[in-house]
């Protein structure tokens, strides 16, 4: 919510705030007076991931890597090393961008 409040404070009068991602639940109160006074437009929605799964999954699984997803992985580790790898990712140590955990 702090990011949303920052966006409300930062947007120009008549501006638009777009919210994308995962629904985070209900939160109240919203600063409605500020939002009305600044004439803010609020746009939001969730990605319809399921509608793309059948098209994209074969491309992701393709060994020839047509989407270039294999280049995204920088580290691989067993699942029991997840806490250490998350810390490495969080601190961006050792060039860590994307970790694949193996069960």
MIZADO-807907 format. One record per atom (N, C-alpha, C, O, CB): residue in one letter; atom name; x negated, y, z. Coordinates in steps of 0.001 Angstrom, whole numbers. Last residue first. Glycine has a CB too. Layout:
// residues N
<vexke A, CA, <X, Y, Z>>
...
***
This chain:
// residues 103
<vexke X, N, <-13996, -29608, -6829>>
<vexke X, CA, <-13544, -30389, -5660>>
<vexke X, C, <-14494, -31539, -5341>>
<vexke X, O, <-14260, -32288, -4393>>
<vexke X, CB, <-12136, -30941, -5902>>
<vexke X, N, <-15841, -26723, -7620>>
<vexke X, CA, <-15524, -28102, -8007>>
<vexke X, C, <-15114, -28878, -6767>>
<vexke X, O, <-15806, -28820, -5750>>
<vexke X, CB, <-16737, -28787, -8712>>
<vexke X, N, <-15308, -23408, -8504>>
<vexke X, CA, <-15478, -24355, -7394>>
<vexke X, C, <-15005, -25734, -7847>>
<vexke X, O, <-13909, -25884, -8386>>
<vexke X, CB, <-14690, -23886, -6122>>
<vexke X, N, <-16899, -20948, -10210>>
<vexke X, CA, <-16014, -22094, -10411>>
<vexke X, C, <-16332, -23084, -9295>>
<vexke X, O, <-17467, -23540, -9155>>
<vexke X, CB, <-16200, -22747, -11851>>
<vexke X, N, <-17059, -17472, -10026>>
<vexke X, CA, <-17472, -18734, -9431>>
<vexke X, C, <-16442, -19800, -9759>>
<vexke X, O, <-15242, -19576, -9602>>
<vexke X, CB, <-17652, -18598, -7903>>
<vexke X, N, <-18272, -14586, -11520>>
<vexke X, CA, <-17190, -15575, -11540>>
<vexke X, C, <-17731, -16899, -11041>>
<vexke X, O, <-18732, -17403, -11552>>
<vexke X, CB, <-16585, -15729, -12968>>
<vexke X, N, <-20440, -13018, -10699>>
<vexke X, CA, <-19235, -12386, -11216>>
<vexke X, C, <-18041, -13330, -11148>>
<vexke X, O, <-16940, -12930, -10769>>
<vexke X, CB, <-19456, -11924, -12648>>
<vexke X, N, <-23562, -12551, -9346>>
<vexke X, CA, <-22331, -13333, -9196>>
<vexke X, C, <-21104, -12533, -9627>>
<vexke X, O, <-20762, -11517, -9022>>
<vexke X, CB, <-22169, -13793, -7743>>
<vexke X, N, <-26203, -11738, -9307>>
<vexke X, CA, <-25424, -11581, -10535>>
<vexke X, C, <-24089, -12300, -10516>>
<vexke X, O, <-23545, -12623, -11572>>
<vexke X, CB, <-26216, -12068, -11691>>
<vexke X, N, <-27064, -11997, -6674>>
<vexke X, CA, <-27510, -12989, -7652>>
<vexke X, C, <-26683, -12923, -8947>>
<vexke X, O, <-26486, -13944, -9606>>
<vexke X, CB, <-27425, -14395, -7047>>
<vexke X, N, <-24181, -10469, -5218>>
<vexke X, CA, <-25552, -10949, -5120>>
<vexke X, C, <-25834, -11942, -6239>>
<vexke X, O, <-24932, -12645, -6695>>
<vexke X, CB, <-25808, -11596, -3745>>
<vexke X, N, <-21799, -9117, -4715>>
<vexke X, CA, <-22385, -9094, -6063>>
<vexke X, C, <-23866, -9465, -6032>>
<vexke X, O, <-24690, -8862, -6719>>
<vexke X, CB, <-22209, -7706, -6699>>
<vexke X, N, <-20410, -9437, -2414>>
<vexke X, CA, <-21577, -8553, -2346>>
<vexke X, C, <-22300, -8422, -3688>>
<vexke X, O, <-23295, -7705, -3792>>
<vexke X, CB, <-22546, -9063, -1298>>
<vexke X, N, <-18486, -11250, -3310>>
<vexke X, CA, <-18070, -9969, -2740>>
<vexke X, C, <-19216, -8966, -2723>>
<vexke X, O, <-19013, -7781, -2987>>
<vexke X, CB, <-17536, -10169, -1327>>
<vexke X, N, <-20098, -13449, -4062>>
<vexke X, CA, <-19295, -12732, -5050>>
<vexke X, C, <-18943, -11339, -4549>>
<vexke X, O, <-19087, -10358, -5280>>
<vexke X, CB, <-18016, -13515, -5377>>
<vexke X, N, <-21117, -14164, -1552>>
<vexke X, CA, <-22050, -13815, -2625>>
<vexke X, C, <-21325, -13008, -3706>>
<vexke X, O, <-21853, -12015, -4208>>
<vexke X, CB, <-22686, -15093, -3237>>
<vexke X, N, <-18701, -14786, -284>>
<vexke X, CA, <-19535, -13692, 232>>
<vexke X, C, <-20521, -13216, -835>>
<vexke X, O, <-20734, -12015, -1001>>
<vexke X, CB, <-20298, -14142, 1498>>
<vexke X, N, <-17927, -16957, -1845>>
<vexke X, CA, <-17085, -15765, -1815>>
<vexke X, C, <-17893, -14574, -1306>>
<vexke X, O, <-17778, -13473, -1844>>
<vexke X, CB, <-15837, -15995, -926>>
<vexke X, N, <-19968, -18755, -1256>>
<vexke X, CA, <-19873, -18227, -2609>>
<vexke X, C, <-18992, -16983, -2657>>
<vexke X, O, <-19269, -16056, -3419>>
<vexke X, CB, <-19328, -19290, -3554>>
<vexke X, N, <-19395, -19306, 1408>>
<vexke X, CA, <-20675, -18694, 1064>>
<vexke X, C, <-20623, -18061, -334>>
<vexke X, O, <-21161, -16977, -559>>
<vexke X, CB, <-21802, -19741, 1132>>
<vexke X, N, <-16801, -20480, 1156>>
<vexke X, CA, <-17018, -19259, 1951>>
<vexke X, C, <-18313, -18536, 1604>>
<vexke X, O, <-18341, -17309, 1514>>
<vexke X, CB, <-17022, -19601, 3420>>
<vexke X, N, <-17343, -22759, -647>>
<vexke X, CA, <-16492, -21622, -1026>>
<vexke X, C, <-16722, -20377, -163>>
<vexke X, O, <-16832, -19286, -722>>
<vexke X, CB, <-15036, -22026, -938>>
<vexke X, N, <-18627, -25112, -305>>
<vexke X, CA, <-19465, -23904, -278>>
<vexke X, C, <-18663, -22641, -600>>
<vexke X, O, <-19242, -21574, -802>>
<vexke X, CB, <-20621, -24044, -1271>>
<vexke X, N, <-16775, -27096, -709>>
<vexke X, CA, <-17170, -26821, 680>>
<vexke X, C, <-18117, -25626, 810>>
<vexke X, O, <-18383, -25173, 1923>>
<vexke X, CB, <-17829, -28050, 1276>>
<vexke X, N, <-16614, -27280, -3506>>
<vexke X, CA, <-15563, -26594, -2768>>
<vexke X, C, <-15976, -26250, -1338>>
<vexke X, O, <-15565, -25216, -811>>
<vexke X, CB, <-14319, -27443, -2745>>
<vexke X, N, <-19779, -26651, -5111>>
<vexke X, CA, <-18767, -27541, -4545>>
<vexke X, C, <-17805, -26745, -3659>>
<vexke X, O, <-18146, -25683, -3137>>
<vexke X, CB, <-19433, -28681, -3734>>
<vexke X, N, <-20124, -24255, -7817>>
<vexke X, CA, <-20476, -24763, -6489>>
<vexke X, C, <-19408, -25754, -6037>>
<vexke X, O, <-18273, -25712, -6512>>
<vexke X, CB, <-20619, -23597, -5460>>
<vexke X, N, <-21448, -22109, -10263>>
<vexke X, CA, <-20641, -23294, -9987>>
<vexke X, C, <-21099, -23839, -8644>>
<vexke X, O, <-22295, -23886, -8355>>
<vexke X, CB, <-20775, -24379, -11129>>
<vexke X, N, <-21493, -18837, -11734>>
<vexke X, CA, <-21918, -19776, -10695>>
<vexke X, C, <-20930, -20943, -10607>>
<vexke X, O, <-19733, -20779, -10846>>
<vexke X, CB, <-22037, -19058, -9323>>
<vexke X, N, <-20452, -17431, -13836>>
<vexke X, CA, <-21858, -17194, -13504>>
<vexke X, C, <-22383, -18214, -12497>>
<vexke X, O, <-23591, -18432, -12414>>
<vexke X, CB, <-22037, -15784, -12952>>
<vexke X, N, <-18169, -17499, -16450>>
<vexke X, CA, <-18645, -18202, -15252>>
<vexke X, C, <-20119, -17904, -15035>>
<vexke X, O, <-20940, -18099, -15931>>
<vexke X, CB, <-18415, -19730, -15376>>
<vexke X, N, <-17783, -16306, -18909>>
<vexke X, CA, <-17342, -15588, -17714>>
<vexke X, C, <-17910, -16199, -16443>>
<vexke X, O, <-18113, -15490, -15457>>
<vexke X, CB, <-15827, -15572, -17641>>
<vexke X, N, <-18437, -17960, -20964>>
<vexke X, CA, <-19390, -16893, -20640>>
<vexke X, C, <-19020, -16150, -19366>>
<vexke X, O, <-19851, -15439, -18800>>
<vexke X, CB, <-19480, -15913, -21786>>
<vexke X, N, <-16217, -19488, -21330>>
<vexke X, CA, <-17342, -20097, -20623>>
<vexke X, C, <-18390, -19059, -20245>>
<vexke X, O, <-19151, -19265, -19299>>
<vexke X, CB, <-17975, -21187, -21479>>
<vexke X, N, <-14463, -18033, -22882>>
<vexke X, CA, <-14247, -18040, -21435>>
<vexke X, C, <-15417, -18646, -20665>>
<vexke X, O, <-15597, -18357, -19482>>
<vexke X, CB, <-12984, -18799, -21110>>
<vexke X, N, <-14250, -17582, -25629>>
<vexke X, CA, <-15452, -17145, -24928>>
<vexke X, C, <-15315, -17150, -23420>>
<vexke X, O, <-15973, -16365, -22738>>
<vexke X, CB, <-15822, -15783, -25376>>
<vexke X, N, <-12229, -18605, -27129>>
<vexke X, CA, <-11960, -17344, -26424>>
<vexke X, C, <-13183, -16806, -25679>>
<vexke X, O, <-13150, -15692, -25156>>
<vexke X, CB, <-10819, -17539, -25442>>
<vexke X, N, <-13216, -21020, -28124>>
<vexke X, CA, <-12879, -19946, -29061>>
<vexke X, C, <-12601, -18596, -28398>>
<vexke X, O, <-12724, -17555, -29044>>
<vexke X, CB, <-11687, -20347, -29862>>
<vexke X, N, <-14827, -23394, -27178>>
<vexke X, CA, <-14682, -22120, -26454>>
<vexke X, C, <-14335, -20932, -27376>>
<vexke X, O, <-15073, -19947, -27411>>
<vexke X, CB, <-15972, -21815, -25701>>
<vexke X, N, <-15084, -25972, -27943>>
<vexke X, CA, <-15783, -24982, -28777>>
<vexke X, C, <-15640, -23567, -28222>>
<vexke X, O, <-16263, -22637, -28735>>
<vexke X, CB, <-15248, -25029, -30210>>
<vexke X, N, <-13434, -27403, -26182>>
<vexke X, CA, <-14886, -27376, -25934>>
<vexke X, C, <-15647, -26357, -26791>>
<vexke X, O, <-16735, -25924, -26411>>
<vexke X, CB, <-15461, -28746, -26179>>
<vexke X, N, <-10434, -26040, -25039>>
<vexke X, CA, <-11185, -26398, -26244>>
<vexke X, C, <-12684, -26293, -25988>>
<vexke X, O, <-13171, -25225, -25618>>
<vexke X, CB, <-10781, -25492, -27425>>
<vexke X, N, <-9051, -24978, -22903>>
<vexke X, CA, <-9608, -26335, -22766>>
<vexke X, C, <-10485, -26753, -23945>>
<vexke X, O, <-11212, -27741, -23841>>
<vexke X, CB, <-8485, -27332, -22608>>
<vexke X, N, <-8210, -22551, -23943>>
<vexke X, CA, <-9115, -22534, -22792>>
<vexke X, C, <-9796, -23890, -22631>>
<vexke X, O, <-10971, -23959, -22270>>
<vexke X, CB, <-8351, -22163, -21503>>
<vexke X, N, <-6480, -23446, -25929>>
<vexke X, CA, <-7649, -22646, -26303>>
<vexke X, C, <-8684, -22617, -25185>>
<vexke X, O, <-9887, -22654, -25442>>
<vexke X, CB, <-7227, -21220, -26657>>
<vexke X, N, <-4471, -24763, -24456>>
<vexke X, CA, <-5315, -25531, -25382>>
<vexke X, C, <-6575, -24759, -25812>>
<vexke X, O, <-7622, -25367, -26034>>
<vexke X, CB, <-4504, -25915, -26619>>
<vexke X, N, <-3482, -22425, -22990>>
<vexke X, CA, <-4168, -23526, -22316>>
<vexke X, C, <-4991, -24395, -23275>>
<vexke X, O, <-6123, -24740, -22938>>
<vexke X, CB, <-3156, -24387, -21596>>
<vexke X, N, <-2064, -20631, -24707>>
<vexke X, CA, <-3433, -20347, -24278>>
<vexke X, C, <-4183, -21534, -23682>>
<vexke X, O, <-5398, -21640, -23850>>
<vexke X, CB, <-3410, -19255, -23285>>
<vexke X, N, <485, -21741, -25276>>
<vexke X, CA, <-357, -21234, -26358>>
<vexke X, C, <-1822, -21131, -25932>>
<vexke X, O, <-2719, -21494, -26692>>
<vexke X, CB, <147, -19869, -26821>>
<vexke X, N, <1544, -22419, -22804>>
<vexke X, CA, <1438, -23456, -23840>>
<vexke X, C, <539, -23024, -24995>>
<vexke X, O, <-101, -23866, -25624>>
<vexke X, CB, <2823, -23807, -24374>>
<vexke X, N, <1457, -19872, -21434>>
<vexke X, CA, <675, -21032, -21008>>
<vexke X, C, <478, -22052, -22121>>
<vexke X, O, <-644, -22502, -22353>>
<vexke X, CB, <1342, -21695, -19833>>
<vexke X, N, <3104, -17734, -21954>>
<vexke X, CA, <1861, -17834, -22735>>
<vexke X, C, <1083, -19107, -22454>>
<vexke X, O, <127, -19403, -23172>>
<vexke X, CB, <981, -16644, -22452>>
<vexke X, N, <5206, -17832, -20191>>
<vexke X, CA, <5536, -17808, -21610>>
<vexke X, C, <4298, -17968, -22502>>
<vexke X, O, <4429, -18301, -23680>>
<vexke X, CB, <6248, -16512, -21947>>
<vexke X, N, <3975, -17636, -17674>>
<vexke X, CA, <4492, -18931, -18133>>
<vexke X, C, <4784, -18937, -19631>>
<vexke X, O, <4618, -19971, -20277>>
<vexke X, CB, <5757, -19290, -17364>>
<vexke X, N, <3418, -14907, -17295>>
<vexke X, CA, <2346, -15854, -17576>>
<vexke X, C, <2877, -17146, -18183>>
<vexke X, O, <2279, -17685, -19114>>
<vexke X, CB, <1573, -16160, -16307>>
<vexke X, N, <4436, -12110, -17588>>
<vexke X, CA, <5175, -13344, -17808>>
<vexke X, C, <4195, -14435, -18243>>
<vexke X, O, <4156, -14828, -19409>>
<vexke X, CB, <6297, -13141, -18872>>
<vexke X, N, <3380, -9924, -15084>>
<vexke X, CA, <3040, -10577, -16339>>
<vexke X, C, <3822, -11885, -16448>>
<vexke X, O, <3860, -12671, -15502>>
<vexke X, CB, <1510, -10836, -16436>>
<vexke X, N, <5685, -7652, -13650>>
<vexke X, CA, <4770, -8775, -13539>>
<vexke X, C, <4531, -9372, -14916>>
<vexke X, O, <5393, -9318, -15793>>
<vexke X, CB, <5320, -9840, -12571>>
<vexke X, N, <5838, -4082, -13230>>
<vexke X, CA, <6301, -5367, -13720>>
<vexke X, C, <5248, -6425, -13537>>
<vexke X, O, <4075, -6134, -13301>>
<vexke X, CB, <6694, -5273, -15170>>
<vexke X, N, <6541, -560, -13381>>
<vexke X, CA, <5960, -1757, -12782>>
<vexke X, C, <6526, -3006, -13420>>
<vexke X, O, <7571, -2972, -14070>>
<vexke X, CB, <6206, -1781, -11280>>
<vexke X, N, <6370, 2896, -12978>>
<vexke X, CA, <6540, 1780, -13915>>
<vexke X, C, <5872, 565, -13307>>
<vexke X, O, <4763, 654, -12780>>
<vexke X, CB, <5939, 2108, -15330>>
<vexke X, N, <7682, 5883, -11984>>
<vexke X, CA, <7088, 4664, -11464>>
<vexke X, C, <7407, 3526, -12424>>
<vexke X, O, <8576, 3221, -12661>>
<vexke X, CB, <7604, 4351, -10029>>
<vexke X, N, <7109, 9266, -12309>>
<vexke X, CA, <7710, 8096, -12927>>
<vexke X, C, <6961, 6874, -12402>>
<vexke X, O, <5731, 6856, -12386>>
<vexke X, CB, <7657, 8178, -14501>>
<vexke X, N, <7605, 12034, -10165>>
<vexke X, CA, <6778, 10887, -10551>>
<vexke X, C, <7634, 9813, -11217>>
<vexke X, O, <8730, 9494, -10756>>
<vexke X, CB, <6051, 10302, -9321>>
<vexke X, N, <8129, 14651, -9271>>
<vexke X, CA, <8796, 14099, -10458>>
<vexke X, C, <7992, 12931, -11033>>
<vexke X, O, <7741, 12864, -12236>>
<vexke X, CB, <8986, 15196, -11533>>
<vexke X, N, <7295, 15658, -6912>>
<vexke X, CA, <6300, 15618, -7986>>
<vexke X, C, <6873, 15071, -9294>>
<vexke X, O, <6177, 15033, -10309>>
<vexke X, CB, <5114, 14775, -7558>>
<vexke X, N, <9664, 15322, -5438>>
<vexke X, CA, <9122, 16663, -5628>>
<vexke X, C, <8117, 16703, -6786>>
<vexke X, O, <8090, 17667, -7552>>
<vexke X, CB, <8457, 17148, -4337>>
<vexke X, N, <9915, 12517, -5404>>
<vexke X, CA, <10914, 13339, -6089>>
<vexke X, C, <10360, 14728, -6397>>
<vexke X, O, <10564, 15250, -7493>>
<vexke X, CB, <12187, 13457, -5238>>
<vexke X, N, <7598, 11876, -3926>>
<vexke X, CA, <7799, 11301, -5255>>
<vexke X, C, <8826, 12115, -6049>>
<vexke X, O, <8628, 12372, -7237>>
<vexke X, CB, <8253, 9832, -5141>>
<vexke X, N, <8032, 13244, -1531>>
<vexke X, CA, <6871, 13579, -2366>>
<vexke X, C, <7083, 13088, -3795>>
<vexke X, O, <6783, 13798, -4755>>
<vexke X, CB, <5580, 12966, -1777>>
<vexke X, N, <10354, 11869, -698>>
<vexke X, CA, <10379, 13321, -876>>
<vexke X, C, <9227, 13755, -1792>>
<vexke X, O, <9429, 14541, -2718>>
<vexke X, CB, <10285, 14044, 499>>
<vexke X, N, <9478, 9161, -454>>
<vexke X, CA, <10432, 9542, -1494>>
<vexke X, C, <10456, 11047, -1736>>
<vexke X, O, <10569, 11470, -2887>>
<vexke X, CB, <11820, 9065, -1123>>
<vexke X, N, <7206, 7358, 376>>
<vexke X, CA, <7273, 8819, 506>>
<vexke X, C, <8185, 9417, -572>>
<vexke X, O, <7716, 10095, -1487>>
<vexke X, CB, <5855, 9437, 409>>
<vexke X, N, <8787, 4468, 1731>>
<vexke X, CA, <8070, 5086, 618>>
<vexke X, C, <8205, 6602, 789>>
<vexke X, O, <9222, 7075, 1296>>
<vexke X, CB, <8633, 4600, -789>>
<vexke X, N, <8442, 2801, 4907>>
<vexke X, CA, <9126, 3703, 3979>>
<vexke X, C, <8195, 4160, 2853>>
<vexke X, O, <6977, 4225, 3019>>
<vexke X, CB, <9673, 4920, 4731>>
<vexke X, N, <8297, -468, 3540>>
<vexke X, CA, <9076, 736, 3731>>
<vexke X, C, <8402, 1524, 4843>>
<vexke X, O, <7800, 883, 5704>>
<vexke X, CB, <10575, 415, 4068>>
<vexke X, N, <7983, -3185, 1442>>
<vexke X, CA, <7274, -2232, 2300>>
<vexke X, C, <8105, -968, 2370>>
<vexke X, O, <8561, -462, 1344>>
<vexke X, CB, <5830, -1930, 1767>>
<vexke X, N, <8088, -6589, 488>>
<vexke X, CA, <8786, -5334, 758>>
<vexke X, C, <7966, -4474, 1712>>
<vexke X, O, <7347, -4969, 2654>>
<vexke X, CB, <10187, -5603, 1344>>
<vexke X, N, <5614, -8037, -1775>>
<vexke X, CA, <6607, -8053, -723>>
<vexke X, C, <7201, -6676, -491>>
<vexke X, O, <6862, -5717, -1183>>
<vexke X, CB, <6004, -8577, 552>>
<vexke X, N, <3890, -7864, -3945>>
<vexke X, CA, <3328, -7979, -2606>>
<vexke X, C, <4335, -7975, -1481>>
<vexke X, O, <3940, -7915, -317>>
<vexke X, CB, <2385, -6893, -2386>>
<vexke X, N, <3542, -9297, -7078>>
<vexke X, CA, <4459, -8660, -6140>>
<vexke X, C, <3990, -8913, -4720>>
<vexke X, O, <3724, -10053, -4342>>
<vexke X, CB, <5899, -9177, -6335>>
<vexke X, N, <571, -8798, -8871>>
<vexke X, CA, <1424, -9725, -8143>>
<vexke X, C, <2263, -8949, -7145>>
<vexke X, O, <1767, -8058, -6455>>
<vexke X, CB, <588, -10810, -7429>>
<vexke X, N, <458, -6497, -11584>>
<vexke X, CA, <-154, -7518, -10744>>
<vexke X, C, <883, -8386, -10078>>
<vexke X, O, <1937, -8674, -10645>>
<vexke X, CB, <-1032, -6883, -9701>>
<vexke X, N, <770, -2951, -11741>>
<vexke X, CA, <782, -4273, -12370>>
<vexke X, C, <131, -5258, -11417>>
<vexke X, O, <-654, -4877, -10549>>
<vexke X, CB, <45, -4260, -13751>>
<vexke X, N, <2205, 108, -11887>>
<vexke X, CA, <1816, -931, -10939>>
<vexke X, C, <1887, -2261, -11669>>
<vexke X, O, <2947, -2651, -12160>>
<vexke X, CB, <2732, -928, -9662>>
<vexke X, N, <1634, 3400, -12789>>
<vexke X, CA, <1924, 2044, -13259>>
<vexke X, C, <1375, 1049, -12254>>
<vexke X, O, <224, 1143, -11828>>
<vexke X, CB, <1320, 1792, -14670>>
<vexke X, N, <2941, 6548, -12557>>
<vexke X, CA, <2149, 5558, -11833>>
<vexke X, C, <2586, 4193, -12333>>
<vexke X, O, <3772, 3865, -12305>>
<vexke X, CB, <2328, 5688, -10271>>
<vexke X, N, <2903, 9535, -14367>>
<vexke X, CA, <3404, 8168, -14263>>
<vexke X, C, <2418, 7322, -13475>>
<vexke X, O, <1210, 7379, -13705>>
<vexke X, CB, <3646, 7559, -15662>>
<vexke X, N, <3761, 13021, -13669>>
<vexke X, CA, <2924, 11908, -14108>>
<vexke X, C, <3570, 10560, -13886>>
<vexke X, O, <4645, 10455, -13295>>
<vexke X, CB, <1610, 11948, -13400>>
<vexke X, N, <4989, 15219, -12685>>
<vexke X, CA, <5562, 14637, -13887>>
<vexke X, C, <4773, 13454, -14409>>
<vexke X, O, <5080, 12932, -15480>>
<vexke X, CB, <5661, 15674, -14951>>
<vexke X, N, <1959, 16338, -11337>>
<vexke X, CA, <3415, 16515, -11412>>
<vexke X, C, <3919, 15977, -12736>>
<vexke X, O, <3339, 16251, -13788>>
<vexke X, CB, <3809, 18008, -11248>>
<vexke X, N, <-547, 13718, -11199>>
<vexke X, CA, <-101, 15092, -11456>>
<vexke X, C, <1427, 15160, -11427>>
<vexke X, O, <2097, 14129, -11489>>
<vexke X, CB, <-642, 15600, -12824>>
<vexke X, N, <-1544, 11574, -8493>>
<vexke X, CA, <-930, 11764, -9806>>
<vexke X, C, <-462, 13214, -9961>>
<vexke X, O, <-39, 13852, -8997>>
<vexke X, CB, <257, 10786, -10002>>
<vexke X, N, <-2429, 11385, -5827>>
<vexke X, CA, <-3349, 11805, -6881>>
<vexke X, C, <-2694, 12152, -8210>>
<vexke X, O, <-3239, 12947, -8975>>
<vexke X, CB, <-4339, 10741, -7107>>
<vexke X, N, <-401, 10441, -4168>>
<vexke X, CA, <-1051, 11714, -3832>>
<vexke X, C, <-1856, 12273, -5002>>
<vexke X, O, <-1960, 13490, -5160>>
<vexke X, CB, <-1963, 11534, -2622>>
<vexke X, N, <124, 8044, -5494>>
<vexke X, CA, <1192, 9042, -5346>>
<vexke X, C, <594, 10412, -5041>>
<vexke X, O, <1033, 11423, -5590>>
<vexke X, CB, <2181, 8627, -4228>>
<vexke X, N, <-2329, 6747, -5155>>
<vexke X, CA, <-1856, 7062, -6503>>
<vexke X, C, <-777, 8140, -6446>>
<vexke X, O, <-772, 9054, -7272>>
<vexke X, CB, <-1314, 5795, -7201>>
<vexke X, N, <-2318, 6447, -2385>>
<vexke X, CA, <-3363, 7258, -3008>>
<vexke X, C, <-2934, 7672, -4412>>
<vexke X, O, <-3149, 8814, -4817>>
<vexke X, CB, <-4702, 6485, -3057>>
<vexke X, N, <-171, 4679, -2138>>
<vexke X, CA, <-69, 6013, -1540>>
<vexke X, C, <-1125, 6951, -2129>>
<vexke X, O, <-848, 8131, -2347>>
<vexke X, CB, <-225, 5931, -4>>
<vexke X, N, <-1317, 2475, -3458>>
<vexke X, CA, <-114, 3110, -3995>>
<vexke X, C, <46, 4517, -3434>>
<vexke X, O, <365, 5447, -4175>>
<vexke X, CB, <1130, 2266, -3678>>
<vexke X, N, <-3440, 1874, -1750>>
<vexke X, CA, <-3729, 2241, -3137>>
<vexke X, C, <-2523, 2938, -3771>>
<vexke X, O, <-2689, 3887, -4537>>
<vexke X, CB, <-4117, 991, -3958>>
<vexke X, N, <-2053, 1184, 566>>
<vexke X, CA, <-2889, 2387, 591>>
<vexke X, C, <-3243, 2831, -825>>
<vexke X, O, <-3339, 4030, -1087>>
<vexke X, CB, <-4171, 2135, 1402>>
<vexke X, N, <-807, -1190, 0>>
<vexke X, CA, <0, 0, 0>>
<vexke X, C, <-854, 1259, 0>>
<vexke X, O, <-428, 2295, -511>>
<vexke X, CB, <920, -5, 1184>>
***
